Amino acid sequence: MPQTPDPKGNQYGYRLLRYAPNAVSGEFYNVAVVLSDADGAVLGARFAPDLKRLACNPAVEMDYLLALRDEFEGQMLLGEGASDYLRMVERHLSNSLQVSEIQTFFGGAPEAELDRLLRTYAATPPGLSEGSESGDASRDSRTAVRRSMQRAFDQAGLLRPGSRFRRGVGIDYAENLSFEFDYGYPLESGRQRLLHALGARNDLAEASRLCFVYERVRNGSGPGRDLTAVLAEGFSDSARQLLESSEIEPALVGEVDRLAERARADLGFA
């Protein structure tokens, strides 16, 4: 039912910035609120004060999300660039970020309305304690596996400037759909080796999703690609067998040093 103007209130519009950890599932989280006046001028913007509810989801890329928060807070403070930034998000980051349709309402002071909208749409529910803003560090989590990979690859010198060993390898696998593998590098044969971490929580669902993506990546254009999934402690045998059925090489997180040495040999490191 349309709202009638309140003579004691101001007319506002708000939009939500939504993060989708996986484009296939359709799941998303509200991570920020943008408030505008009746003419569409941005009055203020706020990012979620904490990310605990997202850290509980093993599909969430916490490093990416924290970097996004820093960028958002740098560009979406009061200023003329806010609208341009939103348009850039809609145009270039639509696989992982969406901007909702604008909703109008009548309210009080802008700062108070921003606080209320953030509490309503982007706050962590009371009592949710698992995870943290720096990511879930439990040993069976994807975050823990990625940290082990980064440590091993960094110590092996693979992440030094100029290296062909790359972090964050994004590949389009269908129209308007892409997936970012954690690491990748070229092989002498012309193929590409990819490495991606998987947590033990919901391991069958995570393995199924990776198989779905990899089968399409493998059948798509570009060089041939080999994929190694680095598995958290507690990863089930059934999920591991599912990976193998899609020709994905499984490796336990305790093998990251071996994977680092293999990459050094593949790339001809001295």
Secondary structure, 3 states (H helix, E strand, C coil): CCCCCCCCCEEEEEEEEEECCCCCCCCCEEEEEEEEECCCCEEEEEECCCCHHHHCCCCCCHHHHHHHHHHHHHHCCCCCCHHHHHHHHHHHCCCCEEECCCEEEEECCHHHHHHHHHHHHCCCCCCCCCCCCCCCCCCCCHHHHHHHHHHHHHHCCCCCCCCCCEEEEEEEEECCEEEEEEEEEECCCCCEEEEEEECCCCHHHHHHHHHHHHHHHHHCCCCCEEEEEEECCCCCHHHHHHHHHCCCEEEEHHHHHHHHHHHHHHCCCC
